[in-house]
Amino acid sequence: MVVRDMGRGRFAIDARPGSSQEIILQGRGQSPLTGSVIVEVRVIGGTGQTLDVTDIHLLGDASTPILQMDIDAGGDAELSSLVGSRAVVADDGGHQWVPQESVRTSAVCLIDRSASMAWVYLQHVLPSLLHGIADGCCEVMGDLEPELLTYGAPAEGSRWLQDAHPAPGVDRFHLQPPELFSSGARVPEAALAERDDDFTVVVTDAPHPVMGLRGNVGFVLPVSEDAAGLTQDMQDKVTACHSAGQPVLVLRVQSGDKVRAAAAQWSADRLRSGLMRRRESR
């Protein structure tokens, strides 16, 4: 089809009678599309109908089909698909709109509650860190809010993986410290595989590659401001995670604003690249 730029975000499409035309929203440089858009299609000629397509939610794909129109020999346009729904012939010979299965992006943040992580809870490091991770998700996906969970040791049984509980009177990112910290905490890989989240962030001082997950996985390793640095053993663990495609943000805890900004930038970058890989694997 011939497309003419009319300025001010408007384009004219010269569609031939007896043809089928599809309009696709494409991200620059194959970058993921996020947020929502409104598209107005005004059919000039034929019936002169106007179609408003509103509240199109872009879920991180590099391109999103907006609509497909069939133009008959007389120049009249009829929708055959519209943002994830398609028109099919009903039993009575008419058309019926059938929505495709909705794909929703999900994110989860797991916080290690082992004894060696107690300082992260007690020194109120987590609020800034979790706010930053949520900021990164919001930047990429708009209304995406990561679910917050804590994990301990396999010996805890059903309490191995728990919902994170905020302290009374504060927002959900100010977590209440565990009554009893865990010994031998380990990421519950089987439970995460069942969830099948698109984006998984693990906050821990003991990162190790997590196997069996299809989504994007990354670690945040908090380091106290006065720490000398990572031991050789820890550097080896970080290298192993990176080699497995699960990057580690080594976050030296300074001011809350710096922690939040660093976590936001890192999580946004990870989510963008992860959504691209996930889209390509579908």
N, C-alpha and C positions, 0 to 999 in steps of 0.2 A: 504494500500500500504506500501511497504518497502522503507524507506527513509534513505539514507546514507550521512553523513556529509563528504564532500570532502575537507573542509577547504577553507579559503579565501572567505567566503560567498557563497560557491557553495554546492549544494546538488544533489544527484542522486536519482531518483525515479524509482523503478522497477515496471512498470505498466504491468499488464497482458493483453494480447489480449482479446477483447470482453468485456472490462470494461470501466467504466467512472470514471475519477479522477478529484478532485477539489483541487485547491491550495488556501489556505486562509492565509492572513497575520494577525497574532495574536499579540496583545500587551502583554508585560510582566505584569503579575498580573492583567489582565483585564483593564489596563490603557488605556486611549484614545490615538489613533494614530493620529499624525498630520504631516504636511509637505508633501513631495512628494518622491516617490521611483521609481526606474527603475528595471524591472524584465526581464531577458532573459531566454527563454525556448528553449533548443536545443533538438530536438527529434532525438535520436540515434536508428537506425533501421528503417525499413519501408522506408519512403520517405527521411529521414534525414533532414527534414525541420528545420529551425531556426525561432523563433518568438521573436521579441523585443517588450516588453510592456513598454512604456515610459510615463512619465508625469502622474503617478497615484497620484491623490490628495486625501489625507486622511483627512476626515472631522470630526475627533473627535470620531469615533466609536472605540470600543475595538477590533473589528476584521473587516477585509475587504476582501471579496472574490476577488481574482485576476483573476482566469480563471478556466474553466472546460473543460476538453478534453475527447472526446470519442475515444477509441482505438478499431479499428475494428479487425476482426479475423486475418487479415494479418499483424497487428502491425502498420498500418498507423493511425496517430492521427489527429483528426478533432476538431476544437474549437466549443463548443456549447454555451459558454458564456464567456464574457471578460469584466471585470471591469464595471459592471453596464449595459452592453448590452448583448443581448442574440440572438442566431440564431434561426429563425423560418422558417418553410417551406413556400415558396412563392407560388403564384397561378400557376406558371409554373413548380412547383415541385422542384425548386432549393431552396437555402437558402438565407435568407435576414436578415441583422443585424438590430435589433430594440433596440434603446437606451431606458433605463428606465428613468423615470423622475429624473432630477438632484435635489439633496438636497443640498442647500447652507445654511451655518450657518450665521446668522445675529446678530449684536450687536448694541445697541443704548445706548447713555449716555444722560440723561436728567439733565439739570442744573436749579435749582430753581432760579427765578429772583425776589424773594420777597425782600422787603426793608431790612429785617434783614440779607439778604445774600449779601448786597452791598459791605461789606468789602472784601469778597472773590474775587469779580470782581476788586475792586479798588486797593487792595494790591497785585494784580497779583499772587494770589494763584492758580488760575485755570490752567495756562499753565503746571506747574509741575504735578498737579493732573491728568489732562487729558492725558498728555504724559505717565504717569504711567499706567493708565487704558489701553491705546493703546499698551503699551509695554507688558502688561499681555496678551492681546488678541493675539498679534503677537507671543508671546512665545508658546502659545497653538495651534493657528490656522494658523500661518505663515502669510498669506496675509490678514487676517481679520482686517478691519478697522472699529471701531465703528462710527456710525452716531452720530452727535452732535446736540442736540435740547435743547431749553430752554422752560420753561413753567411758566405761571403766574396764573391768577385767572379765574374761569369760567365766570365772568362778562365781560371778554375781548372778548368773542365770538370766532370768527375765528382766533384771535391772541393769543388765550389761549396757543397753542402749536406752536412754531416757529422754523425755522432753526437757528442754532447758527451762528453768523456772526463774522469772525475774524477782528481784527483791521487792517488797511491798512499797507502793507509792512511787515507783519509777517506771521508765519505759522498758520494753522487753529486752533491750540490749544490756541492761544492768543486771547481770545474773546473780542469783543468790548462791553463795559458795556452798559446796556439798557439806552435809553434816559429817561425812566421813570420806576422806579422799581414798582413792583406790590404789592397790598394789598390783603391778603387772597389767596395766591397762593396755588394750590392744584394739585396733580398729575392727569393728564387726563387719567383715567383708561380705559375708553371706547376706546379712540384712540389707546392706547397701545395694547389692546386686539385685535383690528383690524389688527395691524401690525404683531402680533404674532412672535416677535423676540425671538431668542434662549437665548439671554443674555441681560438683562436690568439693567443698573446702574443709580441710582438716587442720584444726589449730592444735599443735602438739609440739613437745620438745623431743619427740622420738619418731621422726618421720621415717617411713619405709614404704617401698612401692606396694600399692594395693592392686591385686590382680582381680580379674573377672568383672570389671566395671566397663560399660560401654561409653558412659558419659565422660565429661572433662573433669579431671581430678587434679587438685593442687594442694599444697601444704603451706601453712604459715607457721614459721618457727620463731617464737618470741625469744629475744635475748635481752637480758637486763642491761641497762645503760652502763653499768660498771663492769660488765663481763669482759675478760681479756680477749675473747674471740672463740671460735669453734675449735674443739679438739679434732685431732686427725680422724678419730673414729666417727665423729659427727660429720665432718667434711665428706667422708666416704659414703655415709648414708644419704647426704644431700645429693652427691654425684649419682648414686644409684637411682634416686627418684627422678632426677633430670633425665637420665638415660632411658628410663621407662616412660618418658613423656608426661611425667607428673611433676611439674616445676615446684620449687620451694622458694617462698619469700622469707628470707632471713631478715626479721624485723627487729632492729635495735630499738628498744622502747625508750623514747624521749618524751617530748610533749604530746599531749593528747591529739592536738591538731596535726602534728607530723605523722603520728601513727595512723590517724584516720585517712589523711591524704594518700599516704603510701599504700594502704590497704585498698583504697578505692581505685587507684590507678592500676594496681596489680590485678584485682579481681575483674575489672572491666576488660583489660587486655586478654585475660584468660578466657573469659566468657565469650568474647567475640571470636577468638580463634577456635574455641571448642564448638560453638554453634556452627561454624563453617564446616568443620570436620564431620560433625554429626549430620548436617544436611547432606553432605556428599556421600555419606555411608547409607542413607535411606534408599 
